[in-house]
């Protein structure tokens, strides 16, 4: 699809006519497709802005919508809504996937790479809408496409270790955790995976599990203990063990 047609399709999806098409182009351009160009050529800067705006829009909406909920319940709803999987799902349903410009290095990553790109592009579009038209078109987009998924039941979901670690590290350290698989032992039919989690250059947790996802969840739980957040965590690892064995996403 030619670039001008992709811009027009983004405008249709966002229900906004952009004064500056370069915001749209940047918002749908993966960093791999902008190598050697200015930092503003890809969606990374817009994603940074959109992420903060998105958190504020969601926080305000649930705060006003549920006056009887405490801070922990409101946080659960917010975390559920701005989680990567949710944003990627919404972006895919909006039809953003075929509009994203990917470099050669990313075209082979298939579903995993596209899921992250969809999440990033959704946030970048929130930032682009804010820069081009102000707070109202940005908030209207989030309200129409994401806040329709708000339900009080989201407050009852226990946060996974990874979600909780992401939340507290972004809040208190202004950076997110990075997971690295460092080991795979045992027979092929019953392997044991080992994952470590870093916060910047500091290793803050280590975990093992029968799946990669479960090893990451255990590494996150270890990091929460080490960083002093264990008393805040209200989760049942039994649930994540069961989901991981079934192949579910426990992130």
Legacy VTK file of the C-alpha trace (Angstrom):
# vtk DataFile Version 3.0
C-alpha trace
ASCII
DATASET POLYDATA
POINTS 251 float
0.000 0.000 0.000
1.389 3.407 -0.984
2.334 5.761 1.811
-0.354 8.364 1.161
-3.014 5.644 1.287
-1.649 4.357 4.585
-1.754 7.871 6.006
-5.372 8.221 4.864
-6.260 4.893 6.466
-4.671 5.927 9.766
-6.684 9.144 9.658
-9.844 7.101 9.144
-8.995 4.807 12.052
-8.168 7.762 14.313
-11.149 9.793 13.101
-8.829 12.773 12.733
-7.483 14.715 9.743
-3.843 15.416 10.518
-2.412 18.828 9.775
1.029 17.258 9.801
1.214 13.966 7.960
4.783 13.473 9.188
3.387 12.646 12.620
1.408 9.791 11.090
4.360 8.561 9.051
6.607 8.510 12.110
3.921 6.800 14.219
3.680 3.847 11.821
7.417 3.520 11.120
9.296 0.827 13.051
12.853 1.817 14.118
14.239 -0.887 11.837
12.767 0.982 8.855
14.343 4.281 9.896
17.971 3.261 10.426
20.413 6.026 9.593
17.712 8.691 9.708
16.751 11.240 12.359
15.479 9.847 15.666
12.071 11.376 14.935
11.698 9.251 11.789
10.421 6.238 13.753
7.698 5.911 16.368
9.997 5.724 19.408
9.696 9.369 20.552
5.956 9.469 19.877
5.567 6.180 21.744
7.277 7.719 24.786
4.821 10.621 24.791
1.798 8.464 24.034
2.595 6.017 26.820
2.444 8.798 29.424
-0.723 10.296 27.979
-2.378 6.897 27.794
-1.663 6.196 31.447
-3.151 9.561 32.434
-6.292 9.076 30.317
-6.935 5.619 31.715
-6.202 6.681 35.306
-8.612 9.625 35.070
-11.360 7.532 33.488
-11.309 4.745 36.068
-10.878 7.229 38.926
-14.055 9.047 37.906
-15.948 5.921 36.891
-15.438 3.979 40.134
-15.500 6.367 43.135
-15.745 3.475 45.583
-12.598 1.648 44.478
-9.323 1.899 46.355
-5.926 2.640 44.817
-5.029 -1.029 44.433
-8.214 -1.848 42.519
-7.832 1.171 40.262
-4.237 0.148 39.563
-5.329 -3.351 38.565
-7.787 -1.959 36.031
-5.219 0.460 34.654
-2.520 -2.207 34.394
-4.881 -4.596 32.626
-5.821 -1.953 30.064
-2.377 -0.619 29.216
-0.713 -4.046 29.152
1.091 -4.814 25.914
-1.174 -7.677 24.940
-4.296 -5.541 25.298
-2.866 -2.660 23.263
-1.631 -5.031 20.578
-5.048 -6.693 20.380
-6.829 -3.356 20.063
-4.368 -2.134 17.425
-4.809 -5.319 15.429
-8.601 -5.062 15.594
-8.325 -1.484 14.339
-6.446 -2.755 11.278
-3.079 -1.148 12.005
-0.905 -4.196 11.271
-0.692 -3.817 7.454
0.010 -0.091 7.792
3.270 -0.456 9.770
6.576 0.042 7.942
9.059 -2.632 9.008
12.732 -2.943 8.117
14.199 -6.142 6.719
15.572 -7.148 10.123
12.065 -7.233 11.621
10.094 -8.874 8.855
11.147 -12.331 9.974
10.047 -11.945 13.586
6.472 -12.876 12.656
3.794 -12.777 15.363
6.024 -11.857 18.293
7.636 -8.903 16.538
4.359 -7.669 15.140
2.654 -7.832 18.534
5.262 -5.498 20.036
5.091 -3.201 17.013
1.300 -2.977 17.286
1.554 -2.027 20.958
4.143 0.645 20.185
2.225 2.074 17.231
-0.960 2.413 19.277
0.916 4.470 21.880
2.678 6.470 19.149
-0.652 7.380 17.572
-1.899 8.713 20.909
1.184 10.935 20.999
0.753 11.985 17.368
-2.886 12.921 17.919
-1.947 15.031 20.940
0.780 16.904 19.067
-1.371 17.502 16.007
-4.713 18.340 17.558
-4.306 18.659 21.301
-5.745 16.647 24.137
-9.273 16.157 22.811
-8.574 14.024 19.703
-6.028 11.981 21.658
-8.451 11.350 24.512
-11.343 10.670 22.103
-9.264 8.007 20.339
-8.391 6.259 23.610
-11.979 6.516 24.847
-13.411 5.018 21.659
-10.859 2.250 21.123
-9.600 1.239 24.590
-11.772 2.526 27.423
-14.725 0.586 26.041
-13.018 -2.483 27.565
-13.172 -1.120 31.126
-15.179 -3.322 33.482
-15.169 -3.566 37.294
-14.180 -7.236 36.948
-10.704 -6.116 35.884
-10.136 -4.925 39.446
-10.580 -8.479 40.708
-7.810 -9.970 38.612
-4.628 -10.638 40.555
-1.618 -8.994 38.947
0.958 -11.378 37.556
4.499 -11.068 38.920
5.677 -9.572 35.619
2.881 -7.009 35.519
3.510 -5.982 39.117
7.272 -5.703 38.564
6.689 -3.610 35.443
4.359 -1.308 37.367
6.591 -0.679 40.389
9.846 -0.304 38.447
8.329 2.176 36.001
6.872 4.104 38.915
9.908 4.110 41.219
12.911 3.625 38.918
11.555 5.105 35.653
12.646 2.099 33.648
11.239 -1.332 32.930
12.641 -4.815 33.598
14.438 -6.771 30.885
14.302 -10.587 30.874
17.073 -12.831 29.557
16.913 -16.594 29.158
20.229 -17.945 30.464
19.716 -21.691 30.679
17.794 -24.712 29.436
18.465 -28.012 31.175
17.001 -31.497 31.290
15.526 -33.796 28.644
13.777 -32.303 25.631
10.335 -33.464 26.759
10.670 -31.988 30.270
13.093 -29.056 30.090
13.787 -26.562 32.865
14.324 -22.972 31.806
16.266 -20.359 33.750
15.654 -16.642 33.311
17.278 -13.622 34.907
15.749 -10.159 35.018
17.693 -6.907 34.821
16.859 -3.371 35.837
19.299 -1.311 33.840
22.678 -2.997 34.323
21.674 -4.559 37.646
20.510 -8.151 37.860
17.570 -8.117 40.273
16.005 -11.567 39.975
16.370 -15.155 38.838
13.765 -17.840 38.238
13.270 -21.359 36.916
10.250 -23.003 35.332
8.985 -25.736 33.058
8.232 -23.080 30.411
10.004 -19.877 29.440
7.000 -17.848 30.574
6.931 -19.507 33.973
10.665 -18.956 34.451
10.121 -15.257 33.682
7.229 -15.098 36.183
9.417 -16.674 38.880
12.277 -14.310 38.039
9.898 -11.373 38.416
8.670 -12.702 41.762
12.275 -13.044 42.944
12.959 -9.472 41.836
9.937 -8.196 43.735
11.280 -9.842 46.899
14.815 -8.512 46.385
13.600 -4.983 45.660
11.394 -4.997 48.748
7.938 -5.202 47.176
6.927 -8.664 48.323
4.459 -7.318 50.870
2.569 -5.539 48.071
2.135 -8.620 45.916
-1.155 -10.462 46.218
-0.902 -13.282 43.715
-1.201 -17.038 43.626
1.662 -18.713 41.785
-0.483 -21.814 41.469
-2.585 -19.989 38.923
0.456 -19.087 36.841
1.876 -22.579 37.029
-1.390 -23.932 35.649
-1.621 -21.334 32.904
1.985 -21.790 31.879
1.545 -25.543 31.523
-1.401 -24.854 29.259
0.698 -22.481 27.212
-1.109 -19.327 28.304
0.582 -15.945 28.514
1.466 -15.345 32.150
3.100 -11.999 31.545
LINES 1 252
251 0 1 2 3 4 5 6 7 8 9 10 11 12 13 14 15 16 17 18 19 20 21 22 23 24 25 26 27 28 29 30 31 32 33 34 35 36 37 38 39 40 41 42 43 44 45 46 47 48 49 50 51 52 53 54 55 56 57 58 59 60 61 62 63 64 65 66 67 68 69 70 71 72 73 74 75 76 77 78 79 80 81 82 83 84 85 86 87 88 89 90 91 92 93 94 95 96 97 98 99 100 101 102 103 104 105 106 107 108 109 110 111 112 113 114 115 116 117 118 119 120 121 122 123 124 125 126 127 128 129 130 131 132 133 134 135 136 137 138 139 140 141 142 143 144 145 146 147 148 149 150 151 152 153 154 155 156 157 158 159 160 161 162 163 164 165 166 167 168 169 170 171 172 173 174 175 176 177 178 179 180 181 182 183 184 185 186 187 188 189 190 191 192 193 194 195 196 197 198 199 200 201 202 203 204 205 206 207 208 209 210 211 212 213 214 215 216 217 218 219 220 221 222 223 224 225 226 227 228 229 230 231 232 233 234 235 236 237 238 239 240 241 242 243 244 245 246 247 248 249 250
